[in-house]
Amino acid sequence: MVAVDPAYHGRGLAVPLTAAGLAHLARRGLRAVVLYVDGDNDRALRTYRRLGFTDLEVHAQYRRVPAAAKMEP
């Protein structure tokens, strides 16, 4: 897992940190990497796309809303 403390967001750390992790994996012989990120994590998505990653799969999770919580149209 790679993360940047929110206190340090916006300081340009995500791309070099992620690139260092990818370089480490490459030195260990890995030729492919699959990342998982929540779809609402815009910062992480931008970081990974800057590094050349594209969507491989998109998963969605749903839950049933109790009838009492449903709002009338």
C-alpha atoms as one frame of an Amber mdcrd trajectory, in Angstrom:
protein
   0.000   0.000   0.000   1.209   3.457  -0.860  -0.256   6.564   0.692   0.646
  10.173   1.369  -0.352  11.673   4.707  -3.109  14.237   4.077  -0.942  16.878
   5.758   1.468  16.485   2.809  -1.080  16.382  -0.051  -0.389  18.782  -2.880
   3.385  18.765  -2.437   4.185  16.588  -5.430   5.093  13.480  -3.426   2.669
  10.923  -4.878   4.231  10.471  -8.320   7.852  10.081  -7.134   6.776   7.826
  -4.252   4.762   5.610  -6.578   7.557   5.600  -9.181  10.045   4.512  -6.503
   7.746   1.639  -5.524   7.371   0.580  -9.150  11.154   0.746  -9.672  11.642
  -1.450  -6.604   9.210  -4.025  -8.000  10.949  -3.919 -11.398  14.330  -4.577
  -9.729  12.736  -7.629  -8.118  11.824  -8.917 -11.564   8.143  -8.039 -11.735
   7.138  -7.254 -15.302   3.503  -6.301 -14.638   1.683  -4.487 -11.846  -2.051
  -4.305 -11.154  -3.227  -1.515  -8.884  -6.508  -1.244  -7.016  -7.937   2.151
  -6.181 -11.379   3.306  -5.107 -13.129   5.076  -7.973 -13.762   8.169  -5.881
 -10.065   8.614  -5.071  -9.436  11.242  -7.731  -5.914  12.077  -6.535  -4.746
   8.471  -6.766  -6.413   7.991 -10.155  -4.638  11.077 -11.531  -1.315   9.862
 -10.124  -1.625   6.411 -11.668  -2.781   7.790 -15.010   0.208  10.174 -15.072
   2.393   7.095 -14.689   0.744   5.431 -17.688  -1.775   3.137 -15.988  -5.185
   2.601 -17.575  -8.372   0.933 -16.347  -8.227  -2.842 -16.594 -11.428  -3.577
 -14.704 -14.039  -1.484 -12.957 -15.941  -3.006 -10.040 -19.025  -1.587  -8.368
 -20.428  -2.391  -4.960 -24.043  -1.914  -4.040 -26.094  -2.218  -0.913 -29.804
  -2.400  -0.287 -31.299   0.743   1.189 -33.821  -0.075   3.953 -37.385   0.794
   2.915 -37.694   3.338   5.747 -34.720   5.266   4.363 -36.035   5.514   0.794
 -37.237   8.923  -0.217 -40.336   9.544  -2.311 -39.677  11.041  -5.767
